[in-house]
Amino acid sequence: EAQLVESGGGLVQPGGSLRLSCAASGFTFNNYAIGWFRQAPGKEREGLSCISSSGSTYYQGSVKGRFTISSDNAKNTFYLEMKSLRPEDTADYYCAVGEDSPLGPCPDPVYWGQGTQVTVSS
């Protein structure tokens, strides 16, 4: 069964750091686009950081310079390193793997992770 399993969310103080992991099983994501999305309460899901199948990297403006997406193909896992976290980063975070989208820099997901909650609060 193909699936993405996320880990690494939690409660962190403003200014703190977290690393989210997304492990793929049942398939390899080498030839797909990958990305991280988040959804805050009452808001639409938004693409934060993505890597296209050709290797182009995208960061949404509010996370540029603070978040870093990376992948380890040998482990079939990709990551989102988050630094200088702010209360407004509080949301459910989702990883996704899919096809390159003609509508934007983040993939049209074929697979979604189950989501992990990130809360930034003192």
C-alpha positions in Angstrom: 0.0 0.0 0.0 1.4 3.4 -1.0 1.4 5.9 1.8 3.1 8.9 3.3 3.7 9.0 7.0 4.5 12.3 8.7 6.2 13.0 12.0 7.8 15.8 13.9 5.0 18.2 14.7 4.3 19.5 18.2 4.3 22.5 20.5 7.1 25.0 20.2 7.7 28.5 21.6 8.0 31.5 19.2 11.4 31.6 17.7 11.9 27.9 18.0 12.5 25.2 15.5 10.9 22.0 14.3 11.7 19.5 11.6 8.9 17.6 9.9 9.5 14.3 8.2 7.5 12.6 5.5 8.4 9.0 4.8 7.1 7.3 1.7 6.3 3.6 1.6 5.0 1.4 -1.2 6.4 3.7 -3.8 9.4 6.0 -4.5 9.0 9.7 -5.1 12.1 10.2 -7.2 10.2 11.2 -10.3 7.4 13.1 -8.7 7.0 16.6 -7.4 6.9 16.8 -3.6 5.7 19.5 -1.3 4.6 20.7 2.1 1.2 22.3 2.7 -0.5 23.7 5.8 -4.0 24.5 6.8 -4.8 26.9 9.7 -8.2 26.9 11.4 -10.7 28.7 9.2 -8.3 29.0 6.3 -7.7 27.2 3.1 -4.9 24.8 2.6 -1.8 26.6 1.2 1.4 25.3 -0.4 4.4 26.3 1.6 7.4 24.7 -0.1 7.7 22.4 -3.0 10.2 20.8 -5.3 9.2 20.0 -8.9 10.1 16.8 -10.6 12.9 18.7 -12.4 14.3 20.0 -9.1 13.0 23.5 -9.0 12.3 24.7 -5.4 9.6 27.0 -4.3 8.9 28.8 -1.0 5.9 30.8 -0.2 6.8 34.4 0.8 5.9 34.1 4.4 8.2 31.2 5.0 11.1 32.1 2.7 14.3 32.3 4.6 12.9 30.4 7.6 11.8 27.0 6.2 13.9 24.6 4.1 12.7 21.7 2.1 15.0 18.8 1.5 14.9 15.1 0.5 16.8 12.0 1.1 16.1 9.6 -1.7 18.0 6.8 -0.1 15.6 6.9 2.8 12.6 7.7 0.6 11.9 10.6 3.0 11.6 14.3 2.7 11.7 17.0 5.3 10.7 20.5 6.2 13.1 22.3 8.5 11.3 25.2 10.2 13.1 27.9 12.1 12.2 31.2 13.7 8.6 29.9 14.1 5.8 32.4 14.7 2.4 32.0 16.2 0.9 32.5 12.8 2.7 29.3 11.7 0.3 27.4 13.9 -1.6 24.9 11.6 -1.9 21.3 10.5 0.9 20.5 8.2 0.7 18.0 5.3 3.2 16.5 3.0 2.2 15.5 -0.5 3.6 13.8 -3.6 2.2 14.2 -7.0 2.5 15.4 -10.6 3.8 18.8 -11.6 0.9 21.2 -11.7 0.3 23.6 -14.6 -1.4 26.0 -12.2 1.4 26.6 -9.8 4.7 25.6 -8.2 3.4 22.9 -5.9 2.2 19.5 -7.0 -1.2 18.2 -7.8 -1.1 15.6 -5.0 -1.6 11.9 -5.7 -0.6 11.0 -2.2 -1.2 13.0 1.0 0.3 12.5 4.5 -2.0 12.2 7.4 -1.1 15.6 8.7 0.8 16.7 11.8 -0.1 19.6 14.1 2.3 22.4 14.7 1.5 24.9 17.5 3.6 27.9 18.1 2.8 29.5 21.4 4.5 30.7 24.6 
